[in-house]
Amino acid sequence: MTDIAVIGAGMAGLVCAQQLTQAGYSVLVVEKSRGLGGRMATRRLHGTWADHGTCYLKPQGELLKNLVEFLRDRQILAVWTDNLEESQLKSAPRYVAPAGMSAIAKFIAQGLEVLLNQRVIAVHPTLENSWRLTLESSGEELIAKALVLAIPAPQALMLLAPLGENVLGKAFLENLSAVEFHPCISAIAGYPAFSQPLPPWKSLKFTDHPVLGWIGLDSSKRPHPQQPVFVLQSSPNFAQLHLESSDLQPAGQDMWQQAAQILELPWLETPEWMQVHRWRYAFPSRPWEDTVLSASSPLPLVCCGDWCGGHLAEDAMISGLAAAMEINHYLRQLPLATNINFFQSFT
């Protein structure tokens, strides 16, 4: 038995869990993947690592600015621009984690109880006024007084739809099913060390390209890169075409071929190695209008994520804090940290 179960260890889920844990609740985070961070993901491969989800942070609001400043002071984040002086004149600088963007999630998750590699396959209310969660791998069941789903809306819908309107309310299920996402394919590629002159840019965005969305020189984030490593992200339309492909390697090869042509860098077409990843729910294309989506069930159940009120990492943080406030209102109404001093309790 725990006070609150949080499904999903992305930014929203971890912020929500940390806020509630600091208030004094018992909180258990359940994550289907083997790592923390959701789309703030870092993949270790070929003696290095690469960010194949969220590639940088560009703070706009006060909350993310506070987090960035906090993590910069602890050498977890660093500025990542082609020209710092020029960038600061034009817009806010971008920030990256030299140890990989998942380092941000690991920092926020400190002190939390997290179950990794555990997929929740069923949720049911119990006669004792609590939620029962069934795990896929072990068949084990978890009991919680309140439930937070910090996962993409379509995944939450698949899990919750069997409960029906009588438990969750018609409006909740309709609103949840109305949320839509763009997919994305990320291709990571490494090249022979210093065999070619590297481009002068660190990242480029492709506007209205049928195949390509964004490219970044990921190894430029690392303290001592052994070889050039690029991350290439597809356009939503291209990802949709290959969303159900059992083998994504041909799609990745097509992406690098297109990048080599448009950037006039023919060597990009022949990487030394390549890995391709599919993000089925990459960018909210039709988000929910509010910071959380709450069910009208007698038992507390709240959905949160970057798809609540926006589509950025900052929106995920705001949504996670709002979900913590909502759950706290249902339960013991304990004092919660304000947005300004939320990070000050971290060591």
C-alpha positions as CSV (number, residue, x, y, z in Angstrom):
1,M,0.0,0.0,0.0
2,T,1.3,3.5,-0.9
3,D,-0.4,6.9,-0.8
4,I,0.2,7.7,-4.5
5,A,1.3,5.7,-7.5
6,V,2.8,7.6,-10.4
7,I,2.9,5.8,-13.8
8,G,5.6,7.3,-15.9
9,A,9.1,8.5,-15.0
10,G,9.3,11.4,-17.5
11,M,9.7,15.0,-16.4
12,A,6.1,15.4,-15.3
13,G,5.9,12.2,-13.4
14,L,9.2,12.8,-11.5
15,V,8.4,16.4,-10.7
16,C,5.0,15.4,-9.4
17,A,6.4,12.5,-7.4
18,Q,9.2,14.7,-5.9
19,Q,6.8,17.4,-4.9
20,L,4.4,14.9,-3.1
21,T,7.3,13.0,-1.5
22,Q,8.8,16.3,-0.1
23,A,5.3,17.0,1.3
24,G,5.4,13.8,3.3
25,Y,3.4,11.3,1.2
26,S,4.6,7.8,0.3
27,V,5.0,7.8,-3.5
28,L,5.9,4.9,-5.9
29,V,6.9,5.7,-9.5
30,V,6.4,2.9,-12.0
31,E,8.2,3.1,-15.3
32,K,8.0,0.6,-18.2
33,S,11.4,1.5,-19.6
34,R,14.8,0.7,-18.2
35,G,15.7,4.3,-17.7
36,L,14.4,7.6,-16.4
37,G,13.4,10.7,-18.3
38,G,10.8,9.7,-20.9
39,R,11.7,11.7,-24.0
40,M,14.6,13.2,-22.1
41,A,16.4,10.1,-23.1
42,T,20.1,9.3,-23.5
43,R,21.3,6.1,-25.2
44,R,24.7,4.6,-24.4
45,L,26.4,3.0,-27.4
46,H,29.8,2.5,-29.1
47,G,31.7,3.8,-26.1
48,T,29.8,7.1,-26.0
49,W,26.2,8.3,-25.5
50,A,23.7,10.4,-27.4
51,D,20.5,12.3,-26.7
52,H,17.9,10.8,-29.1
53,G,14.8,12.5,-27.6
54,T,14.9,16.0,-26.1
55,C,18.3,17.3,-27.3
56,Y,18.4,20.6,-25.4
57,L,16.5,23.0,-23.1
58,K,15.6,26.5,-24.0
59,P,14.0,28.0,-20.9
60,Q,11.2,30.5,-21.4
61,G,9.3,30.6,-18.1
62,E,10.5,31.2,-14.5
63,L,10.2,27.5,-13.5
64,L,12.6,26.1,-16.1
65,K,15.0,29.1,-15.8
66,N,15.2,28.2,-12.1
67,L,15.9,24.6,-12.8
68,V,18.5,25.5,-15.5
69,E,20.3,27.8,-13.1
70,F,20.2,25.2,-10.3
71,L,21.7,22.5,-12.6
72,R,24.3,24.8,-14.1
73,D,25.6,25.6,-10.6
74,R,26.0,21.8,-10.1
75,Q,27.7,21.3,-13.5
76,I,24.9,19.1,-14.8
77,L,23.9,21.6,-17.5
78,A,26.1,23.8,-19.8
79,V,25.4,26.3,-22.6
80,W,25.3,24.8,-26.1
81,T,25.3,27.4,-28.9
82,D,27.2,28.0,-32.1
83,N,28.1,31.5,-31.0
84,L,27.3,32.4,-27.4
85,E,27.6,36.1,-27.8
86,E,25.4,36.2,-31.0
87,S,22.9,33.8,-29.4
88,Q,22.4,35.9,-26.3
89,L,21.7,38.9,-28.5
90,K,19.1,37.1,-30.5
91,S,17.4,34.8,-28.1
92,A,17.9,32.8,-24.9
93,P,20.8,30.3,-25.1
94,R,20.3,26.5,-25.3
95,Y,21.4,24.2,-22.5
96,V,22.5,20.6,-22.6
97,A,23.8,18.0,-20.2
98,P,27.3,16.9,-21.0
99,A,26.6,13.5,-19.4
100,G,23.4,13.2,-21.4
101,M,19.9,14.7,-21.0
102,S,18.8,11.8,-18.8
103,A,21.1,13.2,-16.1
104,I,18.4,15.9,-15.5
105,A,15.8,13.2,-14.8
106,K,18.3,11.3,-12.6
107,F,18.8,14.4,-10.5
108,I,15.1,15.1,-10.1
109,A,14.5,11.5,-9.2
110,Q,16.9,11.4,-6.3
111,G,15.3,10.0,-3.1
112,L,12.3,8.7,-5.0
113,E,11.1,5.1,-5.0
114,V,11.1,4.0,-8.6
115,L,10.3,0.7,-10.2
116,L,11.9,0.4,-13.6
117,N,11.2,-2.2,-16.3
118,Q,7.6,-2.5,-15.0
119,R,4.7,-2.0,-17.2
120,V,1.2,-1.4,-15.7
121,I,-1.3,-3.5,-17.7
122,A,-4.4,-2.9,-15.7
123,V,-6.0,-0.5,-13.2
124,H,-9.0,-1.3,-11.1
125,P,-10.7,0.3,-8.1
126,T,-11.0,-1.9,-5.0
127,L,-13.7,-2.3,-2.5
128,E,-11.4,-0.6,0.1
129,N,-11.5,2.7,-1.8
130,S,-8.1,2.4,-3.4
131,W,-6.5,1.7,-6.8
132,R,-5.1,-1.7,-7.7
133,L,-2.4,-1.7,-10.4
134,T,-1.3,-5.0,-12.1
135,L,2.2,-5.3,-13.4
136,E,2.9,-7.2,-16.6
137,S,6.3,-8.9,-15.9
138,S,5.5,-10.3,-12.5
139,G,1.8,-10.2,-12.2
140,E,2.3,-8.4,-8.9
141,E,-0.3,-6.0,-7.8
142,L,0.3,-2.6,-6.2
143,I,-2.3,-0.7,-4.1
144,A,-2.5,3.1,-3.9
145,K,-4.9,5.6,-2.5
146,A,-4.4,8.0,-5.5
147,L,-3.2,7.5,-9.1
148,V,-1.2,9.9,-11.4
149,L,-0.7,8.9,-15.0
150,A,2.2,10.9,-16.4
151,I,2.3,9.2,-19.8
152,P,1.1,10.2,-23.3
153,A,-2.6,10.5,-23.5
154,P,-3.1,7.6,-25.9
155,Q,-1.2,5.3,-23.6
156,A,-3.3,6.5,-20.6
157,L,-6.5,5.9,-22.7
158,M,-5.5,2.3,-23.5
159,L,-5.0,1.7,-19.8
160,L,-8.1,3.5,-18.5
161,A,-10.7,2.9,-21.2
162,P,-11.7,-0.5,-19.8
163,L,-12.9,1.2,-16.6
164,G,-15.6,3.0,-18.6
165,E,-17.7,6.1,-18.2
166,N,-19.3,4.8,-15.0
167,V,-16.0,5.0,-13.2
168,L,-14.1,7.8,-14.9
169,G,-16.9,10.0,-16.4
170,K,-17.8,10.5,-20.0
171,A,-16.2,14.0,-20.4
172,F,-12.8,12.7,-19.0
173,L,-12.6,9.9,-21.5
174,E,-13.7,12.1,-24.4
175,N,-11.1,14.7,-23.5
176,L,-8.4,12.1,-23.1
177,S,-9.2,10.5,-26.5
178,A,-9.1,14.0,-28.2
179,V,-5.4,14.5,-27.5
180,E,-3.2,13.8,-30.5
181,F,0.6,13.4,-31.1
182,H,3.0,13.6,-33.9
183,P,5.5,10.7,-34.2
184,C,9.2,11.0,-34.8
185,I,12.1,8.8,-35.9
186,S,15.5,9.5,-34.4
187,A,18.6,8.2,-36.1
188,I,22.0,8.3,-34.2
189,A,25.1,7.9,-36.3
190,G,28.8,7.8,-35.6
191,Y,31.6,8.6,-38.1
192,P,35.3,7.9,-38.3
193,A,37.2,10.2,-35.9
194,F,38.2,13.4,-37.6
195,S,38.2,11.9,-41.1
196,Q,36.2,14.9,-42.4
197,P,36.0,18.6,-41.5
198,L,33.0,19.1,-39.4
199,P,30.3,21.6,-40.3
200,P,30.4,25.0,-38.5
201,W,27.0,24.6,-37.0
202,K,25.9,22.5,-34.0
203,S,22.3,22.0,-35.0
204,L,20.0,22.8,-37.9
205,K,16.2,22.8,-38.3
206,F,14.6,21.7,-41.5
207,T,11.5,23.7,-42.4
208,D,8.7,21.9,-44.3
209,H,11.1,19.1,-45.5
210,P,9.2,15.8,-46.3
211,V,11.7,13.6,-44.5
212,L,13.9,15.7,-42.1
213,G,13.0,17.7,-39.1
214,W,16.2,18.5,-37.2
215,I,19.9,17.5,-37.0
216,G,22.4,18.1,-34.3
217,L,26.1,17.4,-33.7
218,D,25.6,15.5,-30.5
219,S,29.2,14.9,-29.8
220,S,29.8,18.7,-29.5
221,K,28.0,18.4,-26.1
222,R,30.5,15.9,-24.7
223,P,33.7,16.8,-22.8
224,H,36.1,14.7,-24.8
225,P,34.4,13.2,-27.9
226,Q,36.2,10.3,-29.5
227,Q,34.4,10.6,-32.8
228,P,31.7,12.8,-34.4
229,V,28.2,11.6,-33.5
230,F,25.1,13.2,-35.1
231,V,21.4,12.8,-34.2
232,L,18.9,13.2,-37.0
233,Q,15.2,13.6,-36.3
234,S,12.5,13.0,-39.0
235,S,9.5,15.0,-40.0
236,P,6.2,13.8,-38.6
237,N,4.9,12.7,-42.0
238,F,8.0,10.5,-42.6
239,A,7.7,9.0,-39.2
240,Q,4.0,8.2,-39.8
241,L,4.9,6.3,-43.0
242,H,7.3,4.1,-41.0
243,L,5.5,4.0,-37.7
244,E,4.6,0.2,-37.9
245,S,7.8,-0.9,-39.7
246,S,9.4,-3.9,-38.0
247,D,12.9,-2.8,-39.3
248,L,13.7,0.9,-39.0
249,Q,17.2,0.7,-40.5
250,P,16.1,1.4,-44.0
251,A,14.2,4.5,-42.8
252,G,17.3,5.7,-41.0
253,Q,19.5,5.2,-44.1
254,D,17.0,7.2,-46.1
255,M,17.1,10.0,-43.6
256,W,20.9,10.2,-43.7
257,Q,20.9,10.1,-47.5
258,Q,18.5,13.0,-47.6
259,A,20.6,14.9,-45.0
260,A,23.8,14.3,-47.0
261,Q,22.2,15.7,-50.1
262,I,20.5,18.8,-48.7
263,L,23.5,19.7,-46.5
264,E,26.0,18.9,-49.3
265,L,28.0,16.7,-46.9
266,P,28.2,13.4,-48.9
267,W,30.0,11.5,-46.1
268,L,26.9,11.8,-43.9
269,E,25.4,9.1,-46.0
270,T,27.9,6.4,-44.9
271,P,28.2,6.4,-41.1
272,E,30.5,4.0,-39.3
273,W,27.5,2.8,-37.2
274,M,23.8,3.8,-36.8
275,Q,21.0,3.2,-34.4
276,V,17.3,4.2,-35.1
277,H,14.6,4.8,-32.5
278,R,10.9,5.3,-32.9
279,W,9.0,7.9,-30.9
280,R,5.3,7.0,-31.3
281,Y,4.2,10.0,-29.2
282,A,6.9,12.6,-29.8
283,F,5.3,16.0,-29.9
284,P,1.7,16.9,-28.8
285,S,-0.1,18.1,-31.9
286,R,-3.5,18.5,-30.2
287,P,-2.8,19.1,-26.5
288,W,-5.3,19.3,-23.7
289,E,-6.1,22.9,-22.8
290,D,-5.4,22.7,-19.0
291,T,-2.3,21.8,-17.0
292,V,-3.9,18.5,-15.8
293,L,-6.8,16.3,-16.7
294,S,-8.7,14.8,-13.8
295,A,-11.2,12.0,-13.8
296,S,-14.6,12.5,-12.1
297,S,-14.1,9.2,-10.2
298,P,-14.6,8.9,-6.4
299,L,-11.0,7.9,-6.2
300,P,-8.3,10.5,-7.1
301,L,-7.0,10.0,-10.6
302,V,-5.1,12.7,-12.5
303,C,-3.3,12.7,-15.9
304,C,-0.4,15.1,-16.5
305,G,2.4,15.6,-19.0
306,D,3.8,17.9,-21.7
307,W,0.5,17.4,-23.5
308,C,-1.4,19.2,-20.8
309,G,-1.3,22.9,-21.6
310,G,1.5,22.8,-24.1
311,H,4.2,20.6,-25.7
312,L,7.6,21.4,-24.1
313,A,9.7,20.2,-21.2
314,E,8.7,23.3,-19.3
315,D,5.0,22.4,-19.8
316,A,5.7,19.0,-18.4
317,M,7.2,20.4,-15.2
318,I,4.3,22.8,-14.8
319,S,1.8,20.0,-15.3
320,G,3.6,17.7,-12.8
321,L,3.5,20.4,-10.1
322,A,-0.2,21.0,-10.9
323,A,-0.9,17.3,-10.7
324,A,0.8,17.2,-7.3
325,M,-1.4,20.1,-6.1
326,E,-4.6,18.3,-7.4
327,I,-3.7,15.0,-5.7
328,N,-2.8,16.8,-2.5
329,H,-6.2,18.6,-2.5
330,Y,-7.9,15.1,-2.7
331,L,-5.8,13.6,0.1
332,R,-4.4,15.3,3.3
333,Q,-3.8,18.8,1.9
334,L,-0.3,19.0,3.2
335,P,1.9,22.0,2.7
336,L,3.6,21.9,-0.7
337,A,6.8,23.7,-1.8
338,T,6.2,26.7,-4.0
339,N,7.5,26.7,-7.6
340,I,10.3,29.1,-6.6
341,N,11.8,27.0,-3.8
342,F,10.9,23.5,-5.2
343,F,14.5,22.7,-6.1
344,Q,16.1,24.0,-2.9
345,S,15.5,20.7,-1.0
346,F,17.8,18.9,-3.5
347,T,21.3,18.1,-2.3
